Each structure stands twice: as C-alpha cells, then as structure tokens.
Amino acid sequence: MDLQTLYSVQGWDSYTWAFRADQERVELGFGNPGMEEDPTCGPILDNIAVKKLFTPDPAQDNAVINGDFEEGPWMFADATLGVLLPTNLEQDISPLPGWTVESNRAVRYVDSDHYTVPQGKRAVELLSGKEGIIAQMVPTAPERQYSLTFAVGSAGDSCQAPLAVMAFAGDQAENFHYLPVGNATRMPGNLTFTARAERTRVAFYSVYYNTRSDDHSSLCGPVVDEVKVVSVSSAAGTGGAQFARRFVLVAFTVVSMVLLA
C-alpha cells in the first residue's frame, strides 16, 4: 500500500484494505517494504480495527450494488478525515462492497458525523481529479435504455470551488457541476445511456484537483451518493436481482502517519 501521498496537512491518514478470510482465525501482519530514500524513517501505524463486510443484495429496481455506500469499512468515532480507499481492482474483494477504485490515487469514505452527506450516513468524496476513480460493472440488457442517477454535493469541509463530477455509463460521459440553489447541499445528476452488453461499467471521478480553502493543501472534492441504474424502456426491470451475490469480506482500517525526513 503506497503511503507516499499525504492527503491532509495533519500528517495522519486512515486507510482500509479488504481480504477474504479462508478460516476462522487469521494472522494480520504489517511491515515496511523499505522504499524510503532515508532508511531511518518510515510510516507509523495506530488504531487498527477489523470489520466483517457484507455485499448487499441489489435492489429490485436498481442494478447498482451498494449505491448508497452504507456498507463499507470501519469508521473510528474520531475519524474526522474519513477513511481512504486505495486502488483495488477486484470488485469481489473490496472494502467498499460492489465498487472498485481503478486509479492510482485514493478516494475518501466519509460519514455524516463529520461531513455533509447527501443521504444516509455514508458517502464517497472524490479526490485528485481523474486519478481517483470509483467504478462498478452493473448487469444490463443489450440495446435497452437505462438512466444513471446520483446525488452530487459538497462534503462541508471547506473545499474550494469549482466542484464537478465526471460520470460514465457505457459509452456515455458527462460533466456535472455542483451548483447549489439556496441552502441546498446536494443536487441530482442524470445520465441516460443505451446498454451494449450484458454488463455495463459506471464510473465517477472529480473533474478538478481541489484543496481546502483553510489550508490550501489538504485534498478534497465533490461527494457522490445515491447511485442508481434503472431501466427507462417499456419493459420494466433491470435484471439486477438475477445477479444477486452475497459475500462475507473482512476489511481493516489503519491510521498511518508518514514521517518526512
């Protein structure tokens, strides 16, 4: 796990990683691979937690699994910086069930206790522009028209404008700028697409590289939540229920600090 990038000026970042347990008791180990230029320094670990994960069954009217992001890694009560989800290309073994982080930078898993969340208690904050991508392959029927809907908003963490999300669904892509009206902290996004295969990729990343206005260094970005893919053709249903899966995963969250020599 690459800890070279500090995402906040505090120096501490919480990370999570998922694995599938093959027995009732497993051994956890942590080590320094020795990639620093100065061998006398390295990362500090603290506050380790392990949580059993479940992949939610897809809703009958939504092909997206865990589109509300409510199922995810453990959140420490004092985790004011959220939890970083590093690159993970295996959808079946992900700390954010159903989703993968495809890029070389992390995205942030946030909670409603410390951030502004569009709905429920959890959401994802997109960081580092197109270097922080979340994606999911959803079941679709070829040549059927679908609608990808989602909520985009501000996390309430003093992130500097402009905030915008690039949304992908199959061969369609569109920018959605966060332009709140009044006191609104969220706005809806909608992208219509025609499926070309039995599985279609949906993905999101931040259009801009944003930092917080209070320190001009900590990475931040738009928040995405309530992701849905529904059929808009005359034949109702997305077929998502046919692809129901239930896995038991385990994720552990680690708070780490990188010491800069």
Backbone hydrogen bonds, N-H to C=O, Kabsch-Sander energy under -0.5 kcal/mol:
donor,donor_aa,acceptor,acceptor_aa,energy
3,L,1,M,-0.5
6,L,4,Q,-0.5
7,Y,5,T,-0.6
11,G,8,S,-1.1
13,D,256,S,-2.7
15,Y,13,D,-0.5
15,Y,254,V,-3.7
16,T,84,L,-1.4
17,W,252,F,-1.8
19,F,250,V,-2.9
21,A,19,F,-0.6
28,L,26,V,-0.5
41,C,38,D,-1.6
44,I,257,M,-2.6
46,D,255,V,-2.0
49,A,253,T,-1.6
51,K,251,A,-2.7
53,L,249,L,-5.0
55,T,247,F,-1.3
59,A,64,V,-0.5
62,N,59,A,-1.4
63,A,229,V,-2.4
67,G,64,V,-0.6
69,F,66,N,-1.4
72,G,70,E,-0.6
76,F,74,W,-0.5
79,A,76,F,-2.0
80,T,78,D,-2.1
82,G,79,A,-1.4
83,V,109,Y,-2.3
84,L,14,S,-4.0
85,L,107,V,-3.4
88,N,101,V,-2.3
91,Q,89,L,-0.8
93,I,90,E,-0.8
98,G,91,Q,-0.9
99,W,96,L,-2.5
100,T,135,A,-2.3
101,V,88,N,-1.4
102,E,100,T,-0.7
102,E,133,I,-1.6
103,S,133,I,-0.6
105,R,131,E,-1.9
107,V,85,L,-1.5
108,R,125,E,-2.7
109,Y,83,V,-3.7
110,V,108,R,-0.6
110,V,123,A,-2.3
112,S,121,K,-1.7
114,H,111,D,-1.0
115,Y,111,D,-1.8
116,T,155,A,-3.0
117,V,115,Y,-0.7
123,A,110,V,-1.6
124,V,224,V,-1.9
125,E,108,R,-3.3
126,L,124,V,-0.5
126,L,222,P,-2.7
129,G,208,Y,-0.9
131,E,128,S,-2.1
132,G,129,G,-1.7
134,I,204,F,-1.9
135,A,100,T,-2.2
136,Q,202,V,-2.4
138,V,136,Q,-0.6
138,V,200,T,-3.0
140,T,198,E,-2.3
143,E,195,A,-3.4
144,R,141,A,-1.8
146,Y,193,F,-3.4
147,S,230,V,-2.8
148,L,191,L,-3.1
149,T,147,S,-0.7
149,T,228,K,-2.5
150,F,189,G,-1.8
151,A,225,D,-3.1
152,V,187,M,-2.8
153,G,223,V,-2.1
154,S,185,T,-1.1
160,Q,211,T,-2.3
165,V,176,F,-2.5
166,M,205,Y,-3.2
167,A,165,V,-0.6
167,A,174,E,-2.6
168,F,203,A,-2.6
169,A,172,Q,-2.5
170,G,201,R,-2.4
172,Q,169,A,-2.0
174,E,167,A,-2.0
176,F,165,V,-2.6
178,Y,163,L,-3.0
179,L,177,H,-1.0
182,G,180,P,-0.5
184,A,181,V,-1.7
187,M,152,V,-2.2
189,G,150,F,-2.8
191,L,148,L,-2.7
193,F,146,Y,-2.4
195,A,144,R,-2.6
195,A,193,F,-0.5
200,T,138,V,-2.7
202,V,136,Q,-2.7
203,A,168,F,-1.7
204,F,134,I,-2.3
205,Y,166,M,-1.5
206,S,129,G,-0.9
207,V,164,A,-2.3
208,Y,164,A,-0.5
210,N,208,Y,-0.9
210,N,220,C,-0.7
212,R,218,S,-1.8
213,S,158,S,-3.4
215,D,212,R,-0.5
216,H,212,R,-2.4
219,L,7,Y,-1.8
220,C,210,N,-1.8
223,V,153,G,-2.9
224,V,124,V,-2.9
225,D,151,A,-2.0
227,V,67,G,-2.5
228,K,149,T,-2.9
230,V,147,S,-2.0
232,V,145,Q,-2.3
233,S,145,Q,-0.7
236,A,234,S,-0.8
238,T,60,Q,-0.6
242,Q,239,G,-0.9
243,F,240,G,-1.6
244,A,241,A,-1.4
249,L,53,L,-2.3
249,L,247,F,-0.7
250,V,19,F,-2.1
251,A,51,K,-2.5
252,F,17,W,-2.3
253,T,49,A,-1.8
254,V,15,Y,-3.3
255,V,46,D,-2.0
256,S,13,D,-3.3
256,S,254,V,-0.6
257,M,44,I,-1.8
258,V,11,G,-1.0
259,L,42,G,-0.6
259,L,257,M,-0.6
260,L,258,V,-0.6
261,A,259,L,-0.6
